[in-house]
């Protein structure tokens, strides 16, 4: 029997009765868009993060787009972001006609504040920081840069909802924070979903308009927005999962601790805690090791029924969408840490419901490969 990368079936079985009741209530209400569960969820999300406003939307990518629109990012503006991230972070910038300015990350996978400072120009309109793999970046240093240059920060917290570092909580420290509720995320629905968080009343008002066609009231549109609303059924699912979220985070942390304790003896791999991640309360969206033997290890694990993932196989600026041009401004861009990570990272199965026997299998086969 194969090891699941994320054990969706076990989670569903644990919450099935609650889920069916919550979904049934939505079906009975007939309010499938912007129903009561959406309103209730936004209140709960704001309380959980400590942000003044939590505003749901259709997905995490939309959340980034809406955040930049709310901040006035326009064609030709520059937006700084890490080179080592998922493609959507950059895609949303380009989609608005703005210019992505890629900077390198540190050995901890997070955007490097030193490189951010170097990249600031008079055209910089925003800085997107990605809280990668369930951990926060260097919040205090980034906030100092934001204040010094009067540039807003957008947190892409798609993988980090629930994480805390040095008193800063994911989705509450940036000018606008965003997250995703995609099924593989720490807090996830059974489809697409996202949210934005801010303490600014003016920005919250803009976000409410932008996610609903720029509509202030029915058939009255005061700005150009988009259709990006969270379905009420997904909100009901998230309400149930949020209730159990604390236990799930602890489970992820316990599994990560066990992986670390068991794999510390393997000298050929670099564990994620080796660069300070153990000093913060992360949510372990991924358990990502580094090894120069990655491809052979992947083949070995796959042969044993153990799935893996590479987050991410190349820096964003090396994706064809950005590199397919002789006049490409990113052609000579050099982000050595991001490029080295792309050659060596490998994510192992982890979720709140990764069974003990599956953990045993993963650990045994990783050790077996390196002991050959």
JOKA-V946992 format. One record per pair of residues at least 6 apart in sequence whose ideal C-beta (glycine too) atoms are under 6 Angstrom apart, sorted by the first residue. I is the first residue (numbers start at 0). GAP is how many residues later the second one is. Records with the same first field share a line. If there is no record, write none. Layout:
I->GAP / GAP
This chain:
1->303
2->303 / 346 / 355 / 358
4->302 / 344
5->178 / 345
6->344 / 346
9->343
10->342
14->225
17->222
18->221
21->214 / 218
22->210 / 213
25->206 / 207 / 210
28->6
30->201
31->200
32->196
34->197
36->195 / 198 / 199
37->18 / 192 / 194 / 197
40->194 / 197 / 198
41->12 / 14
43->198
44->9 / 150
45->8
48->120 / 122 / 123 / 148
49->119 / 122
50->121 / 146
51->147
52->145 / 151
53->141 / 143
54->141 / 152
55->139 / 174
56->6 / 137 / 154 / 171
57->170
58->133 / 135
59->98 / 120 / 134
60->27
61->132 / 166
62->115 / 131 / 133
63->28 / 114
64->27
65->141 / 144 / 145
66->87 / 109 / 111 / 129
67->28
68->141
69->133 / 136 / 137
70->55 / 81
72->23 / 25 / 52 / 53
74->22
76->21 / 48
77->21 / 23 / 45 / 46
78->14 / 19 / 47
79->21 / 36 / 39 / 47
80->8 / 19 / 47
81->23 / 29 / 48
82->19 / 21 / 232 / 233 / 234 / 252 / 255
83->21 / 231 / 254 / 257
84->45
86->229
88->39 / 41 / 67
89->10 / 226
92->7
100->18
101->215
102->12 / 13 / 16
103->8 / 11 / 231 / 233 / 234
104->6 / 7 / 232 / 233
105->6
106->168
107->167 / 168
108->23 / 24
109->27
110->18 / 26
112->25 / 28 / 29
115->29
116->28
119->29
123->27
125->26 / 28
126->24 / 26
127->26 / 28
128->8 / 13 / 26
129->26
130->26 / 29 / 39
132->26 / 152 / 153 / 155
133->25 / 26 / 29 / 148 / 149 / 150 / 151
134->28 / 142 / 147
135->27 / 29 / 34
138->29 / 34
145->7
151->23
152->21 / 22
153->20 / 22
154->19 / 22
155->22
156->13 / 14 / 20 / 22
157->21 / 22
158->126
159->10
160->9 / 10 / 18 / 25 / 26
161->24 / 87 / 121
162->7 / 119 / 120
163->117
164->115
170->6 / 8 / 26
175->20 / 22
176->20
177->18
178->16
179->14
180->7 / 8 / 12
185->97 / 99
186->58
188->45 / 48 / 49
189->47
190->43
192->37 / 41
195->11
197->6
208->14 / 16
209->15
210->17
212->8 / 12
213->7 / 8 / 9 / 10 / 11
214->6
215->6
247->104
248->34
250->101
251->32 / 100
254->95 / 99
255->28 / 31
258->28
259->11 / 13
261->101
265->104
267->23 / 102
268->20 / 22
269->20
270->18
271->16
285->25 / 61
286->61 / 63
287->57 / 59
288->57
289->54 / 55
293->50 / 52
296->72
297->10
299->69
300->7 / 64
303->61
305->56 / 59
307->38
308->38
310->36
312->29
313->28
314->20 / 23 / 24 / 27
316->13 / 16
321->8
347->14
348->13
